[in-house]
Amino acid sequence: MDIFKEFRFEAAHRLPNVHPGHKCARMHGHSYIVVITVSGPVGSDSGWVRDFSDLATAWVPLGQLLDHYTLNDVDGLDNPTSENLAVWIWDRIIGALPDLVSVTVRETCTSGCVYKGPGA
């Protein structure tokens, strides 16, 4: 069974690898939503896959690095597309959540990506 927890943060970025006339080449901001999903069996005693607070605890250090910052200035996010951000989050949270199955990054109400790990 999969469970997920949603997190929000505000950040600015620009995309350095798009055509100079592209609107995303200019500095702009987003209200990001990140969804962390883990998977596993439901515990017979606990009745849950994992405590949601485990997901929150794993997110805290990442949220502190991202919230109200310019993503281009964050180590490893020189080209902070939603796709690259999802991989960046995965790489930093998988150690705390080995049952991680996906990282979803939404940069607008209608646009985002889902990363399911290397090789997926």
Summary of the structure (lengths in Angstrom):
residues: 120
radius of gyration: 15.3
end to end distance: 18.5
largest distance: 57.6
contacts: 319
relative contact order: 0.22
helix: 28%
strand: 31%
